[in-house]
Amino acid sequence: MTQLASTTTNHARDALPGEDLSDFVTFVIEEQLFGVPVLQVQEILSPANIANIPLAPSEVRGSINLRGRIVTVIDVRVRLGLGNRPDDAAGMGVTVEHDHALYTLLVDRVGDVIGLSPETYESNPATLSTIWREFAAGVYRLDGKLMVVLNVERLLNVKT
């Protein structure tokens, strides 16, 4: 397991004096870039020994023991309607805290911690998938890519 990197990189341009950048931990699922606010992320890890939770919804992959705490693992790929993870694809975990509980978001791969200017932010475009709009807090346009900002609270509205 590795701790979250504390460095940030700026996309598009450097911050102007007095301008605040929003920092995000980025990750990729099926080549789509996603981000969650860095302040919500507790840890980045490679989840091992995921224990099955009987009768849990399909997006609940199971649970792990993280330094003595039981952490529910949510497969973000399934939650976003992208289908099951291939058996040979282990994925990475982005651990977040929600309602005083820890959850690990299982993603394809973790990217960088980036700082983004508010001027590249947009509300959800009409062309965004209906299910993604349910979980998205908006988007950032970055050098020909679209980063979907996930609303962790809505994403974790899962009954275990």
N, C-alpha and C positions, 0 to 999 in steps of 0.2 A: 504494500500500500504506500502511496505517496501523498504527501500533503499538497494542498492547492498551491500552485505557484503564486508568488506575490508580485510578479512583474506584470506590467500592462504594456500594450502597444497601442498606438493611436492609428486609426484608419482615416484615410482621406486627408487629414491635415492635423497639425498641432493645435492644441487648445489656445484660444485667445486669452489674454489676461482677464480674470474674472468670470470666464466661461467654465461651466461644469461639464465634465464628460461623464457619461454613464458607463460603468464597468460591467462587463458580462463574461461569464465562462461560456465558451462556445463548444459545441459538439455537433457531430454529423450523424444523420440517420438516412440511409439510402441516398447519399450524396447531397442531401439538403442540409444547409447550415441552420442551426438553432442556437439560441442563447438564453441563459437565465441570469438574473442579477447576481453579481459576485458575492454580495452580502448574504445571500440565501444559501450559498454553498459552504458546506462544512468540510468536505474532503473529496478527493478524486481517488478511486481505487479500482483494482481489478478483482471483481467479486469471485470468490471461490467457495465451494461447498454450499451452494444455495440449497436450502432445505425446502422441500415441497410443502405447501399449505393446502391441505385437503379442502375441497369445495370452494376454493377462492376463485374470484373472477379470472378470466383468461389473461388479463394484463398484469395480474399479480404473479410474478415468476416464482416467488417464495420468500424466504427470509435468510439473513446471514447474521452471524455474531460479529459485532464490531466492538472490540475491546470490552466485552461483557454486556453490551446492549444489543437487543434484538432489533434488527433493521429490516423493514419490509422492502423487497426489491420489486420495482415496477418496470415492466418492459415497455418503454416509451414507444417502440415500434408498433406494438400491438395496440396500445392506448390511442395512437394516432391513426389506426385503421390501415397500417401498412403490412399486416400479416405477421406470421411467426418468424422468429429469428432462425436462420439456418442452424442445424445442429452443430456444425463445425465453427460457428461464429460465437466466440465467447463474449465479446463486447467489453465495454468499460462502464464503470459506475460513477455517477455524480451524486454524492450524498448531500441531501438538503434537509433542513429542519422545517416542520410544519406542525402546528398545534402541539408543540413540545414533544414531538416524536420525530425520529429520523427515518428517512426514506432514501433508498438508493435508486436513482433513475438509470436503468440499463440502456445504454446507447451504443451505436456502432463504434465510434471513436471520439475521443476528446480532442478539442482544438486548443486554441490559445485563450488567455485572458486579454480582452481588448477593451479599450476606452473609446466610446463613440460620442460624437457631437449630436446634440439634440436636432440639429438641422437636417440630419440624414434619416430621422425617425418619421414614420408614417403610420396612420391607423391601418387596420387590416384591409388589404385591397379586396375588391369584390371577387376577384378571380381566385382567391385563396379557398382551398377546399372547405366545405361546410364544417366538417369535424375539426379541422385545424383552427378555424375561426373560433370555435368554442373554447379552445385552449390557448389561443394566441393573444398577447397583449399589444401586438403591433409588429411592425417590421422595420428593419434598417436596410437601406440600399447601399451596398458596398462593392465598389469596383466590379460591376457586372453580376454580382451575386445578391441574393435576398437573404437576410438573416431573420428568421422568425423568432420573436421573443415569446417564450412560453410563460404563461401565468401558472406558477407552481401550485397555487391554491386550487385553481380549477382543475389542473392536471391530476392532482392527488385526491380529488373528490371521488375516492374509490372505497367501497365497503369491503373490508377484509374479513 
